Amino acid sequence: MLRTEDILSTIRMLQGENLDVRTVTMGIDLNECGGPDVKLMCRKVAHKIGQRAARLVEACERVGDKYEIPIVNKRLAVSPASMLLEGHGEAAALELARTLDESARKVGVDLIGGFTALVERGETAGQRVLVRSLPKVLRETERLCSSVNVGTTKAGINMDAVGAMGEVIKELAEATREQLGFGCAKLVVFTNSPSDNPFMAGAFHGHGQGDCVVSIGVSGPGVVKSAVERVQAAGRVSLGELAEQIKQTAFRVTRVGELIGREVAEQLGVRLGIVDLSLAPTPKVGDSVGEILRALGIAAVGAPGSTAALALLNDAVKKGGLFASSSVGGLSGAFIPVLEDAGLSEAARQGSLRLDKLEAMTAVCSVGLDMVLLPGDTDAATISAIIADEMAIGMINNKTTGCRLIPVPGKKAGDEVSFGGLFGGGPVIDVPFRNCNGRFIENGGQIPAPIRSLTN
């Protein structure tokens, strides 16, 4: 039972420390809208989104005002669009994408996810159409986000899909050259993609979630950093004591998220899906996972000890969240998106955070190589090889890993790029051994599932 008075006390205590609900994401199943007539299908899609999401923004603002906690983003996630594209071609994919984008604009949400294909064991015709359409689709839409799942611990890694995604990312960067390759910021490649993730660009409404749900993504790196600094101010403390403080803070933040999520869901007459407690940073100083690592005693993010500190942080956040709510799901942990985190961007700028160290840190965080700028001359095979490495970490460790890689046309390592807003900015990171990875990727086929997949 949620004790509202305790949660309100927590809200009052945490105000001013960048506590927010990062996103309220409504998941909508669109599978009933499919059919051979593309125009009719798109009309059904637009009607259902309009019917379900018309009051989402209004409800979020009302609940946010009530508790004086900002709900930063209001978003939609639909069932994988590749299901609707079976029997259709790329022209239909573009028309569907425009319908989703326009529907999101009409109901006033920031982003819409679910232009998704799950291809860990192979592609269907509709999934192939969706993947091949991505450069044009993400160039010509504003709010639409896409994800492609290429591996799972149970299935292994579809290396043909990994190879294709390197080519898609490279083509998409060129298609959005005038925006410095920004289209790639709206595309993530996953292994073990969660079907209830409320965060973009990887959100989609997965099978088994029903017709419509509301899920909450709560954030608060600034809250956790302040908690760490408070306990350290009282004197020397052990890492175990710091972990306990982080866990307690995560517990309280999760309870706030669940309260807000339940009220939004009740106002909309839909079920609460999950509460995702993820330390999702922003470019704002004081709202950084990198700054938490520094507060824990790491001299420079990327220095020895960084992976261990991140492991402590990620684990404590998960434990606190799970104890707070039976509805915890999604990713729930610590994100390390380089461009979107002021502390991580600065570490990359200073040279302490390099691609190899960043990859090592992804083994213990909640996502992967997120919002990483690559030199514009990085070839498709090298991009695929980077993806393959990250997918292998997820497959072997039975965890979600993802890649949002942005090869910036015309830019080289060390150049600065800014996308503004929550997408942030930072330096292009050097990629060693570029343009010499083609032979491995060209082999294709399937990397078999690991022995730990045999759990029945």
C-alpha angles and dihedrals in degrees: 000000000000113000102214095194091057092049092049089052089053091050092053092048094049099045111118093031097091095261109162144149097251094198145358105202123190114207117210128186111223101174092109089062096067126111145125095275107080096195092050090047091053092048090053091049093050092047095051095047091047091048096048102036103035093106100033098101093043092051092048093051092048094051093042091053091048093058097028091235115129118237097207101190135025111198145168131223120191132193113276107296092213088076090064092048098061106123093016137098137228093280088061090048091056093047091049091048092052090049092052091047094049092045090054090050093050095053091044102242124147100228141000122211132190104085080130143149126192105206106155092129100028144305131280119208092261093049091049090052091050095049094047091048096054100096092054095037096052092043093054100041130068109196102027120110129191139202134186121196110209102171149021135186088247097047105030122224125314100221093185087062091045089054091048092050092055088056092045093051092048092048092045092052090054092045089057096038092131088059091046092256093306092153087077090064088069095055128074129181114210146191114200092006111195114235093215101049111137095191125094145271089024103045119124134153104251132207117281097030096104130234100308136358139165118228128188130220110198122191138181119153088154091055092051093046091052091049091052092049093048095054091045091051089064091062141282113335134183125247089250090058091048090051090052091052091050090048092052091048092049089051093056095044091050091052089054090051093050092050092052092043093052092050093049091048092048093051090051095044094236135115123270107244112190141327112229112198103195126157093232107177129209131207088259114112109248094032098082137120087204089060090052090055089051090049089053088059105268109145094212129358106258094031120120109292095036094107092048092049091049090049090053091049096046094048095047092050091051093048094049092048095048092051091050100053142017088213098066112133144124113070102322109181138066124327123206105194102165099209095042096051119072093204095049093046091053091048090052089047092052092047099243093109111059131170095261094050091044089054091051091052091053089067089072104031130078102257131011144234095359126180095349118165115219129191111273093238093060105125126230094251092056091049088051091049091053089050091048092054092050093046090051090056090054095044096049095043095043092235138118116268127173142178129219101176123174117194099197111217112238095005129115134199112298096023115129122237128182127191095176132221118042091340090069127183144255146141130317107251121227118247112207119215094020120178097019103088101085099107095059094047094044090061088074122172127106129314099219122243114264124254091256088068089075096085102136 
